[in-house]
């Protein structure tokens, strides 16, 4: 019985194993069948979606074609041509060409891509071209005919006048070479320096002329002595930089030193007396009477009741200069925190035009030339003037025997409505002072009211 039981148990275990194998096979068959059904269903759904998309696309094309053919332009061009559906973009506003070599690449690239290569008629192209030109550039093509020939001639004239590559390259190279020297780490000035340098470098790189000036990178780098160490510190090969590498390094510096809100809102027109708001002033702003303790101490006699300019204790220029030397003060602003070589003030001596304070100028003690009309005590000043006509505009002329040229006010220049024939730097000599500044030269006709004289003269407008 025990042997029989063992035989039966072995047979049952074998049967149970076969049953498990059969059940596993059935489960595999069911899962395979479900997978096949799922794939077939997904394929049917995909086919259905594609049919739906094709149907909607054909419906949309038919709708657009019907709408296109319903317009006069569509009726004229709908014969056998394929329908093109384009998105409606916002109107592009092109900045006018300012008539300079530096602005030509920007203007021409934009005009040629948006207007010249379009399918509009040459007459419309010519009209667009004239609207996008300044008066200086437009004047040379006002007499051209408004047809395709006039449009082609206008483009040819512009390219010949402003599109000379050598002149364009020379303009950008000149701007790079004339970048300002920034002695301090002024964030706003350095950001402006980078913006101008980056524009010129990108323009020359577009013209493929940047390699010709890569040898001047060191000159541009020397114009930023305050941050030179920051720029070259992490690159041992900085001596071999080209302008692209220099510009990228300067860009990283500007990102690490962003402009503050105060620097962004800085308005030069709000600066006191037209000068920089640094510590370099030769005298403080006049203080209100209710705050007398804030008046700056006199540098010459150390008194607190008056300013240096009003000092009566020390009046000799030599004595004042000796005091400044003893106190190691700035000769230009009389400040104690710096020397004249570090002074940021743009003010110069009104007597000789040199870089020192007017109170220590030796020429200020020399006798001034006598005036044609002067004032005694408690008497009114009488200026020698005469009534004349300048190009038909009546004006009063001051007879200044010490002037080197004939100077005119900005109001008179605006009245005669003329453009300068020349702009140059000239030394302006007047009765009591001389200085070197920028001067505009105008041609005009001068005659007296009574007709005694009539002559052509040159008027100078001082900036």
Secondary structure, 3 states (H helix, E strand, C coil): CHHHHHHHHHHHHHHHHHHHHHHHHHHHHHHHHHHHHHHHHHHHHHHHHHHHHHHHHHHHHHHHHHHHHCCHHHHHHCCCCCCCCCCCCCCCCCCCECCCHHHHHHHHHHHHHHHHCCCCCHHHHHHHHHHCECHHHHHHHCCCCCCHHHHHHHHHHHHHHHCCHHHHHHHHHHHHHCCCCCCCCCHHHHHHHHHHHHHHHHHHHHCCCHHHHHHHHHHHHHCCCCCHHHHHCCCCCHHHCCHHHHHHHHHHHHHHCCCCHHHHCCCHHHCHHHCCCCCCCCCCCCCCHHHHHHCCCCCCCCCCCCCHHHCCCCCCHHHHHHHHHHCCCCCCCCCCCCCHHHCCCCCCCCCCCCCCCHHHCHHHHCCCCCCCCCCCCCCCCCCCEEEEEECCEEEEEECCCCCCCEECCHHHHHHHCCCCCEEEEEEEECCCCEEEEEEEEEEEEEEECCCCCEEEEEEEEEC
